[in-house]
Amino acid sequence: MSFDTAPETLFALGADDLARLEAIREALLDPSPSRIGRLDQWGLADDHEEYAAIARYSETAIPLADGTQLDASLSVPRDLAAGQTCPAVVLPAPLVDIGHRAYLGMITHWARGGYVVLAYSQRGLAKSTGEIHVAGPQDVADAAAVIDWLLRTDGVDPERIGFFGSSYGAGTSLLAAAKDRRIRAVAGTSAWADLFTSLYENGTRHLKAFEALVQLFGEDRCSPEFREIIQKIRANTIDDQVREFAAVRSPSAYLEAYNQAATPVLLTTSWHETIFSVPAVIDFHNGLTGPKTLLVQVGDHGNAELPGLVGLPAKPTDMAYRWMDHHLGGSAGDGEPPRFDVRSEFMFNPLSDLRHPSWEDYALPAIRFHLADAADGNGDGQLVQGSASAGWTRSVKATGQGTDIVVAPKLVRTGLAERLGRPHAYRTAEIDRGLAAVFATVPLPQSMRVRGGAELRVTVKPQQADATIVAYLLDHNPVTGTAHIVTHAPYTFTAEQAGRATTVTFPLQPAEYVVPRGHRLQLVIDTHDPFFASAATATPVSTIDLTSPKGAESYLDLPLHHLH
């Protein structure tokens, strides 16, 4: 299975999106009839005629004390009365080569709501000078300097400043809000909460996502500290320096600060997010005690908010407008108040809309399925309820290649296809059972829902050090022979665990998935996925035994329940 490791961007910006953003920029800079008329093809001309009457846009550079220049743009209302003030929203850029210009499609929405809008590219990104620090303390200090600069703009109310960001901009916004109480509300889409668990899950490096991030940053533009961390992660040297680097860049490390300030925090993520840890975002949301909202959607990193960034309706950006309106007193949204709850979609229907008061109310209780041998001793294993099953062994070969089952054939774009109703299909009958163990339920007698987190316990005896297993839960259609991924998780064993049986229990990514009547759930335990390790790494062929000893029988805890 091929794996796209070098996306042009963490957002699936197409040629039309880029053309639209450039046309918007030209119309903002020069609101002439000809420039605005070009926007008719996207239905944006009327919005920009209105914008030209109520606000003005300019591009600038924000000078910092060390000589760094932050590329930025500023939108300010026209004709403010003497002494009149208005709310302001600051937009740190996502990780794209156009930097803060990714937000151009949002500016008219904010302006109609009476906001001053300051968008900027963090140091080292896009046209900003300096070196990339990955939302570190320097970037947080820069955000404070950006606010200082903003407050020199006429009409900005210092008591009504919010930060909105997507992806890299979400992390920057959240970390800035933890340190600077002038930020009265924050919204982060495709956010991260714990950078370490995003890079290193159950002892397993998310190497492909990490390398994609490094390539998008541009290694030559990174600070010496970050370049040292890059080399350590590549070498699998996960030491205290790496952990500390990640910790200071993790919003979850500052939970007490958010709670003491009662900072309103809106977070969005995606079920099949391949860049940042979804469980960490959920845990961070659950730990917040101030005003909060969580949205989890179909797809991957940046998929769901992309339409909103280019000026179209989208749940994440529509919710952000409401969020800032409520907390800062603007009117960019639809006039409806925000809801302080957990909002979600089920796979693979982005039009679905589920609401629950909290994650505790949302997640369903787990049902235990025991991993058992095949009923006749041949063929795939079983996932069964009832009594635990002990005494069986499944041996698989670890060759460094694995099967065709992978987390996502392409970063970001596989998730985008899910939002378009085209999830990637696998043919599990073609899985080489010498490379992976397969366990399956009976066909479901009625449609059922997976909602929440899952947990796998299995006893593993790897021959080699640093052996990895990857567990995938799939929805299999016996009629077509195709299967779609529901959730997954890796687990890597230490050198000390080689040659001996070790019972491990680890969580799978949370999911919201409706399994149709007649389908089966399949658990595939593989030994390699290019998402987690470099396919070029030479790996000697070895055996991994999967077992279920008495007293530590293997199971899958799964929140599978009837539809209501």
C-alpha positions in Angstrom: 0.0 0.0 0.0 1.5 3.3 -1.0 1.5 6.1 1.5 1.7 9.8 0.7 4.2 11.3 3.1 4.6 14.7 1.6 1.3 16.6 1.3 1.6 20.0 -0.2 -0.3 21.3 2.8 -2.1 20.1 5.8 -5.2 21.5 4.2 -6.6 20.1 0.9 -6.4 23.5 -0.8 -7.1 23.0 -4.5 -6.4 25.3 -7.4 -9.9 26.8 -7.2 -9.5 27.5 -3.4 -6.2 29.3 -4.0 -7.6 31.3 -6.9 -10.6 32.3 -4.8 -8.3 33.4 -1.9 -6.1 35.4 -4.3 -9.1 37.1 -5.9 -10.5 37.9 -2.4 -7.1 39.4 -1.5 -7.1 41.6 -4.6 -10.6 42.8 -3.9 -9.8 43.6 -0.3 -6.7 45.6 -1.3 -8.4 47.3 -4.3 -12.2 47.3 -3.8 -12.9 48.5 -7.4 -15.9 47.2 -9.4 -13.6 45.2 -11.6 -11.9 43.4 -8.7 -15.1 42.8 -6.8 -16.8 41.7 -10.0 -14.3 38.8 -10.3 -15.8 37.4 -7.1 -19.2 36.8 -8.8 -18.1 33.4 -10.0 -17.9 32.3 -6.3 -21.0 34.3 -5.2 -18.9 36.6 -3.1 -19.3 40.0 -4.9 -22.2 41.2 -2.7 -20.3 40.4 0.5 -17.3 42.4 -0.7 -19.3 45.4 -1.8 -20.7 45.5 1.7 -17.3 45.0 3.2 -15.8 48.0 1.2 -18.5 50.2 2.7 -17.9 49.2 6.3 -14.2 48.3 6.6 -10.8 48.7 5.1 -8.0 46.1 4.7 -4.3 46.5 4.6 -1.2 44.4 4.6 1.6 45.2 7.0 4.6 43.8 8.9 4.7 43.7 12.7 8.2 44.5 14.0 9.4 42.5 17.0 12.1 43.5 19.5 14.7 41.2 18.0 14.2 42.5 14.5 11.9 39.8 13.3 9.1 41.0 11.0 5.7 39.2 11.2 3.8 39.3 7.9 0.3 40.4 8.8 -3.0 41.9 7.6 -5.4 44.2 9.3 -9.1 44.9 8.8 -10.6 47.8 10.7 -14.1 49.2 10.7 -14.7 52.5 8.9 -16.2 55.6 10.5 -15.9 54.7 14.1 -17.4 57.5 16.3 -15.2 59.3 18.8 -14.6 57.0 21.7 -16.3 54.0 20.1 -14.6 50.7 20.6 -15.1 47.2 19.0 -14.0 43.7 19.6 -10.9 42.3 17.9 -10.0 38.8 16.8 -6.4 37.7 16.1 -5.8 34.9 13.7 -2.3 33.1 13.9 -1.7 31.2 10.6 -2.1 27.5 10.0 0.8 25.6 8.6 0.5 26.5 4.9 2.8 28.2 2.5 0.4 31.1 2.1 0.4 31.7 5.9 -2.2 34.0 7.3 -3.8 34.5 3.8 -5.5 31.2 4.4 -8.0 33.1 6.5 -8.9 35.7 3.8 -12.3 34.1 3.2 -13.3 34.8 6.9 -12.5 38.5 7.0 -15.8 39.8 5.6 -17.7 37.7 8.2 -15.7 39.1 11.0 -16.0 42.7 9.6 -19.8 42.4 9.3 -19.8 41.5 13.0 -18.0 44.7 13.9 -14.5 43.2 14.6 -11.1 44.5 14.0 -9.3 41.5 12.4 -5.5 41.0 12.7 -4.1 37.9 10.9 -0.4 37.1 11.0 2.1 34.4 10.1 4.2 33.2 13.0 8.0 33.7 12.9 9.7 31.7 10.2 6.4 30.8 8.5 5.4 32.0 5.0 6.7 35.6 4.5 7.5 36.2 8.2 11.2 36.4 9.0 13.0 34.5 11.8 13.2 30.9 12.7 10.3 28.4 13.4 10.0 27.5 17.1 6.8 25.3 16.8 4.5 27.3 19.1 7.2 27.5 21.7 7.7 30.2 24.4 9.1 32.5 21.7 5.9 32.3 19.7 3.9 32.9 22.8 5.9 36.0 23.5 5.4 37.0 19.9 1.6 36.7 20.4 1.8 39.1 23.3 3.8 41.5 21.2 1.1 41.2 18.5 -1.6 42.2 21.0 0.6 45.2 22.1 0.8 46.2 18.4 -3.0 45.7 17.9 -3.8 47.9 20.9 -2.3 50.8 19.2 -5.1 50.6 16.6 -7.9 53.1 17.1 -11.1 51.6 18.4 -9.8 48.2 19.8 -11.4 47.4 23.1 -8.6 45.8 25.3 -11.3 43.9 27.2 -12.6 42.2 24.1 -9.8 40.4 22.3 -10.1 36.8 21.1 -7.8 34.4 19.2 -9.0 32.0 16.5 -6.6 29.6 14.7 -6.6 26.4 12.7 -4.0 23.7 13.1 -0.7 25.4 13.9 -2.7 28.5 14.5 -4.9 26.7 16.9 -1.9 25.6 19.0 -0.5 29.1 18.9 -3.8 30.5 20.0 -4.3 28.1 22.9 -0.8 28.5 24.2 -1.0 32.3 24.0 -4.3 32.2 25.9 -2.7 30.2 28.7 -0.2 33.0 29.3 -1.9 36.2 28.3 -5.2 37.0 30.1 -5.9 39.8 27.7 -7.2 37.0 25.5 -10.8 36.7 26.6 -11.9 33.8 24.4 -10.1 31.3 22.1 -11.2 28.9 19.4 -8.9 26.2 17.9 -9.9 24.0 15.0 -7.9 20.9 14.2 -6.2 21.6 17.5 -3.7 19.8 19.5 -3.6 19.4 23.3 -0.6 17.2 24.1 2.2 17.4 21.5 4.1 14.4 23.0 1.2 11.9 22.7 0.6 13.3 19.2 4.2 12.2 18.2 4.5 9.2 20.4 1.6 6.9 21.1 1.9 3.7 23.1 5.7 3.8 22.6 5.2 4.3 18.9 6.4 7.2 16.9 4.0 8.9 14.5 6.9 9.2 12.1 5.1 9.9 8.8 3.0 12.7 10.3 6.1 14.1 11.9 8.1 14.1 8.7 5.2 15.7 6.9 5.2 18.5 9.4 8.9 19.0 9.2 8.8 19.2 5.4 6.0 21.7 5.6 7.9 23.9 8.1 11.0 23.6 6.0 13.9 22.2 8.0 16.2 24.9 7.0 13.9 27.5 8.6 13.7 25.7 11.9 15.4 26.9 15.1 18.6 25.0 16.2 16.6 23.6 19.2 13.9 22.3 16.9 16.4 20.8 14.4 18.0 18.9 17.3 14.6 17.6 18.3 13.9 16.5 14.7 17.1 14.4 14.7 16.3 12.8 18.1 12.8 11.8 17.0 14.2 10.4 13.7 16.7 8.4 15.7 14.0 7.3 18.2 15.9 9.0 21.0 12.9 10.0 23.1 14.7 11.6 26.1 13.9 14.3 28.7 14.8 17.0 26.2 12.2 15.7 23.7 9.6 15.4 26.4 10.2 18.9 27.8 10.2 20.4 24.3 6.7 18.8 23.8 5.4 19.7 27.2 5.9 23.4 27.0 4.1 23.3 23.7 1.1 21.4 25.0 -2.0 23.3 26.0 -2.9 20.5 28.4 0.1 21.4 30.5 -1.5 24.7 31.3 -4.9 23.4 32.3 -4.8 25.2 35.7 -4.2 28.5 34.0 -7.2 28.2 31.7 -9.4 27.1 34.7 -8.2 29.9 36.9 -9.0 32.5 34.3 -12.2 30.7 33.2 -11.0 31.2 29.6 -13.8 30.2 27.1 -12.3 27.4 24.9 -13.8 26.0 21.7 -12.0 22.9 20.3 -12.6 20.9 17.2 -11.0 17.7 15.9 -11.7 14.8 13.6 -12.3 11.1 14.2 -9.6 10.1 11.8 -7.1 12.9 12.6 -3.7 11.7 11.6 -1.6 14.7 12.8 -2.6 15.3 16.4 -3.9 13.0 19.2 -7.7 13.0 19.4 -7.9 11.4 22.9 -5.6 14.2 24.2 -8.0 16.8 22.9 -10.9 15.1 24.5 -9.1 14.8 27.8 -8.1 18.5 27.7 -11.8 19.5 27.0 -13.0 17.3 29.8 -10.5 18.9 32.2 -11.6 22.5 31.5 -13.9 24.0 34.0 -14.7 27.3 32.2 -17.0 27.7 29.2 -16.2 25.1 26.7 -17.4 23.3 23.5 -16.0 20.3 21.7 -16.8 19.4 18.1 -15.6 16.0 16.6 -16.2 15.5 12.9 -15.8 13.0 10.0 -12.5 13.2 8.3 -8.9 14.2 9.0 -6.9 17.2 9.9 -8.2 20.5 8.5 -10.9 18.9 6.3 -14.0 20.2 8.1 -13.0 23.9 8.5 -11.5 24.3 5.0 -14.7 25.5 3.4 -15.1 28.1 6.2 -11.6 29.4 5.7 -12.3 30.2 2.0 -15.6 31.9 2.9 -18.2 29.1 2.7 -20.4 27.7 5.5 -18.7 25.2 7.8 -19.5 24.0 11.3 -16.1 24.8 12.8 -16.0 28.4 11.6 -19.7 29.0 12.1 -19.3 27.9 15.7 -16.2 30.2 16.1 -18.2 33.2 15.0 -20.9 32.4 17.5 -18.3 31.7 20.2 -16.6 35.1 19.7 -19.9 36.9 19.4 -21.1 35.5 22.7 -17.9 36.2 24.6 -16.7 39.4 22.9 -20.0 41.1 21.9 -19.6 41.0 18.1 -22.2 39.9 15.5 -20.3 37.9 13.0 -22.4 34.8 13.4 -26.1 34.0 12.8 -27.3 35.5 16.0 -27.8 32.2 17.8 -25.9 31.7 21.1 -23.2 29.0 21.3 -24.0 25.7 23.0 -21.6 24.5 25.7 -21.6 20.8 24.9 -20.1 18.0 22.8 -21.1 18.1 19.2 -20.3 15.3 16.7 -20.9 13.6 13.4 -21.0 9.9 12.8 -18.9 8.2 10.1 -19.2 8.8 7.2 -22.0 11.4 7.2 -20.8 15.0 7.7 -24.4 16.2 7.6 -25.2 14.3 10.8 -25.3 16.5 13.9 -25.4 14.9 17.4 -25.4 16.9 20.6 -24.7 15.9 24.2 -24.1 17.9 27.4 -20.7 16.4 28.1 -18.3 13.7 27.0 -19.5 11.6 29.9 -23.1 11.8 28.7 -21.9 11.2 25.1 -19.7 8.1 25.4 -21.5 4.8 25.7 -20.4 2.1 28.1 -18.1 -0.6 26.8 -19.2 -4.1 26.0 -16.6 -6.8 26.3 -15.8 -9.0 23.3 -13.4 -11.8 24.0 -10.8 -12.8 21.4 -11.3 -16.5 20.8 -10.0 -19.1 18.4 -12.0 -20.2 15.4 -14.9 -22.4 16.2 -13.5 -25.3 14.2 -9.9 -24.5 14.9 -9.3 -23.2 11.4 -9.8 -19.8 9.8 -10.1 -16.4 11.5 -10.6 -16.0 15.2 -13.8 -14.8 16.8 -15.0 -11.7 18.8 -17.5 -13.2 21.2 -19.4 -12.1 24.3 -19.9 -14.3 27.3 -17.1 -16.4 28.7 -13.4 -15.5 28.3 -11.4 -17.7 25.9 -7.9 -18.9 27.0 -5.3 -21.2 25.6 -5.1 -20.2 21.9 -2.1 -18.7 20.1 -1.9 -16.9 16.7 1.6 -16.5 15.3 2.3 -13.8 12.7 5.4 -12.8 10.8 7.0 -9.3 11.3 8.7 -8.6 8.0 8.7 -4.8 7.9 6.0 -4.7 5.2 2.7 -5.5 6.8 -0.6 -5.9 5.0 -2.7 -3.5 2.9 -4.6 -2.3 6.0 -3.2 1.1 7.0 -4.4 4.0 9.1 -4.8 6.2 6.0 -3.3 5.7 2.5 -2.8 9.5 2.3 -2.5 12.0 5.1 -5.4 14.5 5.1 -6.8 13.5 1.7 -8.1 10.1 2.8 -10.1 11.9 5.4 -11.3 14.4 2.9 -12.7 11.6 0.8 -14.5 10.3 3.9 -16.2 13.7 4.2 -17.3 13.3 0.5 -18.8 9.9 1.3 -16.0 7.9 -0.2 -14.1 6.2 2.6 -11.2 4.0 1.6 -12.3 0.4 1.1 -10.2 -2.6 2.1 -10.6 -6.2 1.1 -10.0 -8.1 4.2 -10.3 -11.5 2.5 -7.0 -10.6 0.7 -5.1 -10.1 4.0 -2.2 -12.4 4.3 -3.0 -14.3 7.5 0.6 -15.1 7.9 1.2 -11.3 8.5 -1.8 -10.5 10.6 -4.3 -12.1 12.9 -8.0 -11.5 12.2 -10.9 -11.8 14.7 -14.6 -11.1 13.7 -18.0 -10.9 15.2 -21.0 -12.7 13.7 -23.1 -10.6 11.3 -24.9 -8.0 13.4 -28.7 -8.8 13.6 -29.5 -5.0 13.5 -27.7 -1.8 12.9 -25.6 -0.8 15.9 -23.5 2.3 17.0 -19.9 2.5 18.2 -19.6 5.7 20.3 -16.6 6.5 22.5 -13.3 4.9 23.2 -12.3 1.2 22.8 -9.6 -0.8 24.7 -7.7 -3.9 23.7 -6.0 -6.4 25.9 -3.7 -9.0 24.4 -0.7 -11.0 25.4 2.2 -10.7 22.9 5.5 -12.5 22.7 7.8 -10.7 20.2 11.1 -12.3 19.1 12.8 -9.1 18.3 13.3 -5.8 20.2 11.1 -2.8 19.3 8.4 -5.0 17.7 5.2 -3.2 16.9 1.7 -4.3 16.6 -1.1 -2.2 15.1 -4.7 -3.0 15.9 -7.5 -2.0 13.4 -11.2 -2.3 13.9 -13.0 -2.5 10.6 -16.6 -2.6 9.5 -16.9 -5.5 7.0 -19.7 -5.9 4.5 -19.9 -9.6 3.7 -21.9 -8.9 0.5 -19.3 -6.7 -1.2 -16.3 -8.1 0.6 -15.2 -4.6 1.5 -14.4 -3.0 4.9 -13.9 0.5 6.2 -11.8 1.5 9.1 -13.5 2.4 12.4 -10.6 3.0 14.7 -7.0 1.9 15.4 -4.0 2.1 17.7 -0.4 0.9 17.7 1.7 -0.5 20.5 5.5 -0.9 20.5 7.4 -3.3 22.8 10.7 -2.5 24.5 14.0 -4.4 24.1 13.4 -5.9 27.6 10.1 -7.4 26.4 11.7 -9.3 23.5 11.4 -13.1 23.9 8.9 -13.1 26.7 5.1 -13.0 26.8 3.8 -9.6 27.9 0.1 -8.7 28.5 -0.6 -5.2 27.3 -3.8 -3.1 27.6 -4.1 0.0 25.4 -6.8 2.3 24.1 -7.9 2.6 20.5 -8.9 6.0 19.1 -12.4 7.0 20.0 -15.0 6.7 17.3 -18.6 7.5 16.3 -19.7 4.9 13.8 -22.9 3.2 12.7 -22.4 -0.4 11.7 -25.2 -1.5 9.3 -27.3 -4.6 9.9 -25.7 -7.7 8.5 -22.1 -6.3 8.7 -19.4 -7.8 10.9 -16.8 -6.0 13.0 -13.3 -7.3 12.3 -10.3 -6.8 14.5 -7.0 -7.0 12.5 -3.7 -7.2 14.4 -0.9 -6.4 12.1 2.8 -5.9 12.6 3.6 -2.8 10.5 2.0 0.4 9.2 4.0 2.9 7.2 2.2 5.7 9.2 4.1 4.7 12.3 7.5 3.6 11.0 9.7 4.1 7.9 9.2 1.4 5.3 12.9 1.8 4.4 14.1 0.6 7.8 15.7 -2.9 7.4 13.8 -5.3 9.7 14.8 -8.9 10.1 11.9 -11.4 9.7 10.7 -12.5 13.1 7.7 -14.1 14.7 5.2 -12.4 17.0 2.9 -14.7 19.0 -0.5 -13.4 20.1 -1.9 -15.4 22.9 -4.7 -15.5 25.6 -3.3 -17.1 28.8 -5.7 -18.1 31.6 -6.1 -15.2 34.0 -5.2 -12.7 31.4 -7.5 -13.6 28.6 -7.5 -11.3 25.6 -10.5 -9.0 25.0 -11.8 -5.9 23.1 -13.9 -3.5 25.1 -16.1 -1.7 22.6 -18.9 0.8 23.2 -21.3 -1.0 20.7 -25.0 -0.5 21.3 -28.3 -0.6 19.5 -29.4 2.5 17.7 -32.1 4.5 19.6 
